Amino acid sequence: MTATRSARARKAGVEAGALADVSIDLDAEDQFVYKIACTVCKAKGHRAWSTLRKGEDNGYLAAMDRWTFHLVEKHPDATAPCLSYLPAAQQRLHERREGPTR
Ligand SMILES: [Zn+2]
């Protein structure tokens, strides 16, 4: 279990790129909770930025989408494999906003 979790965290870390610090927790239902922290924002002494949102979907895709948007907004010069999924991430964001739940 632990090996699987750290293997997933490493894989996500590769996708997220060099600025990301990825870790995975388990929630109350033993679901993986992905946390991606920004090492640049942390190093600058700002409040550490992380993808984790209380009460929201913190699965792989949701966390990676939020991280991708953070990179685009705050670190436009950065490169990371996840940036190639930006159009898909924007599409998902759009679908969530257009969703019927509100
Ligand atoms: Zn940052």
Residues whose N, C-alpha, C, O or C-beta is under 5 A from the ligand:
A	BS01	ZN	C38 V40 C41 W49 K74
